[in-house]
Amino acid sequence: MNFNIRRPYLFLLLSAIFVAGLLAAFRYLHAFQLDAVSIAPERFAGHADKLALESGKNVFSLPINAAIDCLLKRHDVLRVELDYDLPDGIAIRVNEAVPVALAVGGGGRTLFSLDEFGYRYRFDPIKNKLDYPIITGLKDCREYERADDLSLGVILRQLARLKEDDMDSYLAVTTIDLLDQGDILVYLDGVRFPLITYPGKLCRSIMQLKVFILGIDPDLDQIKKLDLRSDELIIAVK
């Protein structure tokens, strides 16, 4: 029986065989024996001995999932990222969250960073150099806990979207105040008055403001607040 394999498929087949052989070699060759485990930040480095990542073992045969689960059992660990530092190392990063906004806690004495899921981390101004929006009016909660304010998740997703689509507009947002009725007040750098809008309309409202100012060129001297909650109307409160 004869088999005919088109050249592109033959190339893919040979590539798969090569990769499988390479992975098998990585798993069993002595060249990939574990020599060092690094954990960042430094305060978690003392837990390396508890992770069952035995030195001298092949890095591809180690109980990686068990090591991650061991770290996640701590109350102050929300996420763990593990990378192979080939040929003989493993690098673990704990709680390396990317801030989307900041929140004030501890009775106004502590500044927390909020990731896109609403979890709070102690803010590190040296590591995180952007001017993040500050969200006020949140319920107080401790570090590594998730803030359960109903509108917060919507606001954080809107900010993450704005950061990705229009970094200049994201950096212009200085403060977002949560109001009792579910609305938000948005303060922008260079704009004298705040915007009142809904959490789910944050991005759209900022775009509306740009059109309003650049396209219409209104007299803004007497405006105390710009109401952008309506889809069709822009209401200037004097």
C-alpha positions in Angstrom: 0.0 0.0 0.0 1.4 3.4 -1.0 0.7 6.7 0.8 1.1 10.0 -0.8 1.6 13.0 1.5 1.5 16.5 0.2 4.7 18.4 1.0 3.2 21.0 3.4 1.6 18.2 5.5 4.8 16.2 5.4 6.6 19.3 6.8 4.1 19.7 9.6 4.3 16.0 10.4 8.1 16.1 10.6 8.0 19.2 12.7 5.6 17.6 15.2 7.9 14.6 15.4 10.9 16.8 16.0 9.2 18.8 18.7 8.0 15.7 20.4 11.5 14.3 20.4 12.9 17.5 21.6 10.5 17.6 24.5 11.3 14.0 25.4 15.0 14.9 25.4 14.3 17.9 27.6 12.5 15.6 30.1 15.1 12.9 30.4 18.5 14.5 29.7 20.7 15.5 32.6 21.3 18.9 31.0 18.0 20.1 32.4 18.4 19.3 36.1 17.0 21.9 38.4 19.6 24.1 40.0 17.8 27.2 41.2 14.3 28.4 42.1 13.7 32.2 42.3 10.6 33.7 43.8 9.6 37.3 43.6 8.8 39.5 45.5 11.6 38.7 48.0 9.3 38.3 51.0 8.0 35.0 49.5 11.5 33.7 48.8 11.5 31.8 52.1 8.8 29.5 50.8 11.0 27.9 48.2 11.9 25.0 50.4 8.2 24.1 50.9 7.4 23.7 47.2 8.8 20.2 46.6 10.9 21.5 43.7 13.8 19.2 44.4 17.2 20.3 43.2 18.8 17.9 40.7 15.5 16.7 39.3 14.6 17.3 35.6 12.8 20.6 35.4 10.1 19.1 33.2 9.2 16.3 35.7 8.7 18.5 38.8 5.3 18.8 40.5 4.7 22.3 39.2 0.9 22.3 39.9 1.4 21.2 43.5 4.0 24.0 44.0 1.5 26.6 42.7 -1.3 25.2 44.9 1.0 25.3 47.9 1.5 29.1 47.4 -2.2 29.7 46.6 -3.1 28.3 50.0 -1.7 31.5 51.6 -4.3 34.2 52.4 -2.1 36.9 50.9 -1.5 35.1 47.5 -4.0 35.7 44.8 -2.1 34.7 41.7 1.1 32.8 40.8 3.0 32.8 37.6 5.7 30.2 36.9 8.2 30.2 34.0 11.0 27.8 33.1 14.3 29.7 33.3 16.1 27.2 31.0 18.3 25.3 31.1 18.2 24.7 34.9 16.0 27.2 36.7 12.4 28.0 37.6 11.2 31.6 38.1 8.0 32.2 40.2 6.2 35.5 40.5 3.6 36.0 43.2 0.8 38.7 43.0 2.3 40.4 40.0 -0.9 42.2 39.2 -1.2 45.1 36.8 -3.0 48.0 38.4 -5.9 49.6 36.6 -6.8 52.1 39.3 -6.1 53.1 42.9 -8.3 53.1 46.0 -7.9 54.7 49.4 -8.3 52.4 52.4 -7.5 52.2 56.0 -9.5 55.2 56.9 -7.7 57.3 54.3 -4.2 56.2 55.4 -3.4 53.6 52.8 -3.3 53.6 49.0 -4.2 50.3 47.3 -3.9 49.3 43.7 -6.9 47.6 42.1 -6.4 45.0 39.3 -9.1 44.5 36.7 -10.9 41.9 38.9 -11.2 44.3 41.9 -8.6 42.8 44.1 -6.6 45.2 46.3 -2.8 45.2 46.6 -0.5 47.5 48.4 0.5 50.2 45.9 4.2 50.4 45.0 4.8 53.9 43.5 8.4 52.9 42.5 7.4 49.9 40.5 4.1 51.4 39.1 5.0 54.8 37.7 1.8 55.7 35.8 -0.7 58.3 37.1 -3.6 55.9 37.8 -7.2 57.1 38.4 -8.2 57.1 42.0 -11.6 55.6 42.8 -13.3 57.0 45.9 -16.4 56.0 47.8 -15.5 52.3 47.9 -16.3 50.1 50.9 -13.3 49.6 53.0 -11.6 46.2 52.8 -8.2 44.7 53.6 -5.3 44.0 51.3 -5.7 40.9 49.0 -9.4 41.0 49.4 -11.8 41.7 46.5 -13.8 44.9 46.8 -17.5 43.9 46.4 -19.0 47.3 45.4 -21.6 46.5 42.7 -20.4 49.0 40.1 -16.7 48.6 40.6 -16.2 45.7 38.2 -17.9 47.7 35.5 -15.7 50.7 36.1 -12.5 48.7 36.1 -13.4 47.0 32.8 -14.2 50.4 31.3 -10.8 51.8 32.5 -9.0 48.7 31.2 -10.7 49.2 27.8 -9.9 52.9 27.8 -6.2 52.2 28.7 -5.9 49.8 25.8 -7.8 52.0 23.2 -6.8 55.6 24.2 -4.0 55.9 26.7 -4.1 59.7 26.6 -7.7 59.7 27.8 -7.0 57.0 30.4 -4.1 59.1 31.8 -6.4 62.2 31.9 -8.8 60.5 34.3 -7.7 61.7 37.8 -10.6 60.7 40.1 -13.8 58.7 39.9 -16.3 59.2 42.8 -19.0 56.6 43.4 -22.3 58.2 44.2 -25.1 56.7 46.2 -27.6 56.4 43.4 -25.2 54.3 41.2 -23.9 57.2 39.1 -20.3 58.3 39.0 -18.5 61.6 39.0 -15.4 61.6 36.7 -12.7 64.3 37.0 -10.3 64.8 34.1 -7.0 66.5 34.1 -7.3 69.9 32.4 -11.2 69.9 32.6 -12.4 72.3 35.3 -15.8 70.6 35.9 -16.6 66.9 36.5 -18.7 64.6 34.3 -21.7 62.7 35.8 -22.4 59.4 34.0 -23.1 55.8 34.5 -20.3 53.3 35.2 -21.0 51.4 32.0 -20.8 54.6 29.9 -17.4 55.8 31.2 -15.5 55.3 27.9 -18.4 56.6 25.8 -18.8 59.7 28.0 -15.2 60.7 27.6 -15.5 60.4 23.8 -18.7 62.5 24.0 -16.8 65.1 25.9 -14.1 65.3 23.2 -16.7 65.8 20.5 -18.5 68.4 22.7 -15.4 70.5 23.3 -13.6 70.1 20.0 -16.6 70.0 17.7 -19.0 72.5 19.3 -16.5 74.8 21.1 -19.0 75.9 23.8 -18.6 78.5 26.5 -17.6 76.5 29.5 -16.9 79.2 32.0 -20.2 78.9 34.0 -20.5 75.1 33.9 -20.3 73.3 37.2 -21.0 69.8 35.9 -21.7 68.1 32.6 -24.4 65.4 32.7 -23.7 62.7 30.1 -26.1 60.0 31.3 -28.4 60.5 28.3 -27.5 58.8 25.0 -28.8 61.8 23.0 -28.4 64.8 25.2 -25.5 66.6 26.9 -26.8 68.6 29.8 -24.7 71.4 31.2 -25.4 72.1 34.9 -24.6 75.7 35.8 
